[in-house]
Amino acid sequence: MRAWYIILMRLKKMKNIKNININFFISIFFIFVICQFSYANDDFFMQAKKKYDEKNYNDSKFLFQKNIVFNPKHAKSYLYLAKIFEKEENESEKVKNIRTTLLLEPKNEEAMYMLINYELKKSNYSEVKELKENFTIICDKLCKEIKKIEESLKDIEPKNES
């Protein structure tokens, strides 16, 4: 910021330029900063995805979390964090990130399928049944999984149904 002030003062000393608006330079500076942050945001996600594909989960987790700091509504970052926490067997963080993904992107079939599997493990019959109905509506790529869900539902006793 000091460098911009020095440049402004030098420009004011020049005889050709009489009135330079400091707000103009501040605006240009903030536009530059915002552009840098938006580029960094895309870069963090791409770097994190690359690390995830390389199975470097610690680094990818850090980069996904960094991406969320700059863009808290980036659903894919939460989804990948859920996948990482699933590999680390951290159920509470996995579910928290799945639910956040579904909050931001309710039609994310991969996140919904992960949540259905989690609820199946907990034998939560009513929750799985409701999620399966929603999943049937939104499924595009994972529609073949509906039969597996229905088979698993048959194995669960309807404890929560009254």
PELIN-V16564 format. One line per field, one symbol per residue. ss: DSSP state (H for helix, E for strand, C for the rest). phi: phi as a letter, one per 20 degrees, with the letter a starting at -180 (. if undefined). A space follows every 50 residues. Layout:
ss=???
phi=???
This chain:
ss=CHHHHHHHHHHHHCCCCCCCCHHHHHHHHHHHHHHHHHHHHHHHHHHHHH HHHCCCHHHHHHHHHHHHHHCCCCHHHHHHHHHHHHHCCCHHHHHHHHHH HHHHCCCCHHHHHHHHHHHHHCCCHHHHHHHHHHHHHHCCCCCCHHHHHH HHHHHCCCCCCC
phi=.fffffffffffffffdecdefffffffffffffffffffgfffffffff fffemeffffffffffffgebfdefffffffffffffeldfffffgffff gfffcfeefffffffffffffelegffffffffffffefcedffffffff fffffefffeeb
